């Protein structure tokens, strides 16, 4: 097989992967995270890491549990939750990476925006978590590609249903 044909096949697979990822959820928390990182002043939110509640959450052992740790931050709009959590995401991402920066564990997250309630449906929010896992996975699970191809074959522009999304995520 010529190098040109191999390159075309790779481009086609890359396009299909990108289409599939975009089909999973229109929400792109990684893009929003980069925006919040750029707005964050140095050392913003570092005090949180010393807070007893955070340390208890961070130090808890989830071995043997079906569900992993979840940290939720809620409060009034404009209180600084987003910037603070962007710091937590960076810290956890650093801790979950090897010395070369490659992730050993996935850190997935979701930013809520009270001005984007139209796109922040339960399905899109849960599928956004799945999307993040797919982006860091060494291989896309066959079940996800199968459902994606079935929707495409039917000419359906619809997304996953909530039960499908939860099953794929778990």
C-alpha positions in Angstrom: 0.0 0.0 0.0 1.4 3.4 -1.0 2.2 6.0 1.6 -0.3 8.3 -0.1 -3.1 5.8 0.4 -2.1 5.2 4.0 -2.1 9.0 4.7 -5.6 9.2 3.2 -6.9 6.4 5.4 -5.4 8.0 8.5 -7.0 11.4 7.6 -10.4 9.6 7.0 -10.1 7.9 10.4 -9.2 11.1 12.1 -12.2 12.9 10.5 -14.5 10.0 11.6 -13.1 10.2 15.1 -13.6 13.9 15.3 -17.1 13.6 13.9 -17.9 10.9 16.5 -16.5 12.9 19.4 -18.5 16.0 18.3 -21.6 13.8 18.0 -21.2 12.6 21.6 -21.7 16.1 23.0 -21.5 19.7 21.8 -20.1 20.7 25.2 -16.3 21.2 25.2 -15.2 21.7 28.7 -11.5 21.6 27.7 -11.9 24.8 25.6 -13.7 26.5 28.5 -11.0 25.3 30.9 -8.2 26.9 28.8 -10.2 30.2 28.9 -10.4 30.1 32.7 -6.8 29.1 33.0 -5.8 32.3 31.1 -8.0 34.4 33.4 -6.6 33.0 36.6 -4.1 35.0 38.5 -1.0 33.2 39.9 -1.8 31.4 43.2 -5.5 32.0 42.9 -7.4 29.4 45.0 -4.2 27.8 46.4 -5.7 28.1 50.0 -8.3 25.6 49.0 -5.7 22.9 48.9 -5.0 23.4 52.6 -8.7 23.3 53.6 -9.7 20.3 55.7 -12.7 19.5 53.5 -10.6 19.4 50.3 -7.8 17.4 52.0 -10.4 14.8 53.3 -11.9 14.5 49.8 -8.5 14.4 48.1 -7.0 11.9 50.5 -9.9 9.5 50.6 -9.3 6.0 49.2 -11.9 4.9 46.7 -10.3 1.4 46.1 -13.1 -1.1 45.6 -15.8 1.4 45.0 -17.7 1.4 41.8 -17.8 5.1 41.5 -14.8 7.4 41.8 -14.4 10.7 43.6 -16.6 13.6 42.6 -15.9 17.1 43.7 -18.8 19.6 43.1 -18.6 23.3 43.8 -21.7 25.4 43.9 -22.7 28.9 44.8 -23.8 32.2 43.5 -22.8 33.3 40.0 -19.6 35.4 40.1 -18.4 34.0 43.4 -15.2 32.6 41.9 -16.1 28.9 41.8 -15.0 28.5 38.1 -11.6 30.0 38.5 -11.0 28.1 41.8 -12.0 24.8 40.2 -9.8 25.4 37.1 -7.0 25.4 39.6 -8.1 22.1 41.1 -8.4 20.6 37.7 -4.8 21.6 36.9 -3.5 20.3 40.2 -5.3 16.9 39.8 -4.2 16.6 36.1 -0.6 17.2 37.2 -0.9 14.6 40.0 -2.4 12.1 37.7 0.4 12.4 35.1 3.7 10.7 34.8 6.9 12.7 34.6 6.6 13.1 30.9 3.1 14.7 31.3 1.2 11.7 30.0 -2.1 11.0 31.9 -2.1 7.9 34.1 -5.7 8.6 35.2 -8.4 10.6 33.6 -9.5 13.8 35.2 -12.9 14.7 33.8 -14.9 17.7 34.6 -17.8 19.9 33.6 -18.3 23.6 33.8 -21.8 24.8 34.2 -22.8 28.1 32.7 -26.1 29.7 33.6 -26.1 31.5 30.2 -25.8 28.3 28.2 -28.8 26.3 29.7 -30.0 25.4 26.2 -26.9 23.2 25.5 -26.5 22.0 29.1 -29.0 19.3 29.0 -28.6 16.3 31.3 -27.7 14.1 28.2 -25.1 16.6 26.9 -23.5 17.1 30.3 -23.1 13.4 31.0 -22.0 12.8 27.4 -19.5 15.5 27.8 -17.8 13.4 30.5 -17.9 10.4 28.2 -16.4 12.6 25.4 -13.5 13.5 27.6 -12.8 9.8 28.4 -12.9 9.0 24.7 -10.4 11.8 24.0 -7.8 10.3 26.4 -8.5 6.6 25.8 -5.9 4.6 23.9 -8.8 3.1 21.9 -12.4 4.1 21.5 -14.7 1.4 23.0 -16.5 -0.6 20.2 -19.9 0.1 21.8 -19.5 3.8 21.2 -18.5 3.4 17.6 -21.3 0.9 17.0 -24.0 3.3 18.3 -22.4 6.2 16.4 -22.4 4.1 13.1 -26.0 3.0 13.7 -27.2 6.6 14.0 -25.3 7.6 10.9 -26.6 4.6 8.9 -30.1 5.6 9.8 -29.4 9.2 8.7 -30.3 10.2 12.2 -28.9 13.4 13.5 -30.0 12.6 17.0 -27.6 12.1 19.9 -27.4 9.5 22.6 -30.2 8.9 25.0 -29.5 9.4 28.6 -29.7 5.7 29.5 -27.2 4.9 26.7 -24.9 7.7 27.8 -24.8 6.5 31.4 -24.3 2.9 30.4 -21.3 3.8 28.2 -19.9 6.1 30.9 -20.0 3.4 33.6 
